[in-house]
Amino acid sequence: MLNQRHKLIVPLLFYFAVPLFIFAMLFMRLPGDSMLWREFQNAGHTPLFGIIALATLYMLRTYIPVARDRPLYGYLMSAVVSLGIGVLSEYGQLLTDRDPSSYDVMRDLIGIVAGLGVYAGVDPQMKLLWSNLRRGLRSATVILSCFLFAASLFPLVRLATASIQRNEAFPVIIDFEAGWSKPFLQLQHASLIAATENQLSQLVFKPARYPGVSMVEPCPDWSAYASLTFVIHSSQSHPFQLVLRIHDKLHNQEHADRFNRSLMIIPGENHFRIPLAEIRNAPVGREMDMTQITGLTLFAVDTVLPVDFYIGPFRLE
């Protein structure tokens, strides 16, 4: 009697839990909307699909004799079904404002392989099969599975570490040479080259409509400071123009709702000091929230030839 109840309860829990997990992945948002929170949510695909794969394996063994009698078939069937759930959940995102991601499907697959791989090492039904295979293969499977799981979490650990270092470096907003800056920098038709002897990094803007570099999610609270300073060195023989753009969390994507400043770059060293009061008063009809700065971009307009210059850290003073 208990065994029959067990066979009824487990599938009911499974059939309710999987749609609930998928619904949460599709429609629920974690508190906050930052790169770190989004990466945390993405990283959840791996352990989630490891659990789904193990639950699927249990279900298959309970109701399909071949999955129980031939363990490898059960593992293969579980992997296929679980991966199918992952693919369908990605296409389900077409019902939301999010797009399907092949990268998320890869995370799902890693979770499936890692979960099944670790369990296979301790699965009593796999004992006979392991004894007939090469010695050490069982341990290698478990170790490789654990490595895959750990590797899948590397982007989250890297971004979390960079976020901590970014906060510790404040009031430096951007340091083009620091490793912590890299996850927050976005290059558009541009390349960044290592620093020279004067500690200035080389930026090359390629021919394009708006080549540039953006700092996404800088430390947001600039309210305790008076100015933004940085240095640009040009080795070109003629002046050229760059544009500095800064916006806050309330930015509505209109040109008049942010700070825009044209910078004339002359040959040699150019020192810039921009009062934060000018940035605060830049949006038309409101003040910029200096406690919620969310983006800084340096770009050129309609470049025909490459624009090559050297740039130092952006710092608040």
PyMOL commands that set and color helices and strands:
alter all, ss='L'
color gray80, all
select helices_A, chain A and resi 2-27+35-43+45-63+65-69+71-95+102-122+124-132+137-152+154-169+179-184+255-257+276-280
alter helices_A, ss='H'
color red, helices_A
select strands_A, chain A and resi 172-174+185-188+190-193+201-205+212-216+227-234+240-248+259-265+268-275+293-299+307-311+314-316
alter strands_A, ss='S'
color yellow, strands_A
deselect
rebuild
show_as cartoon
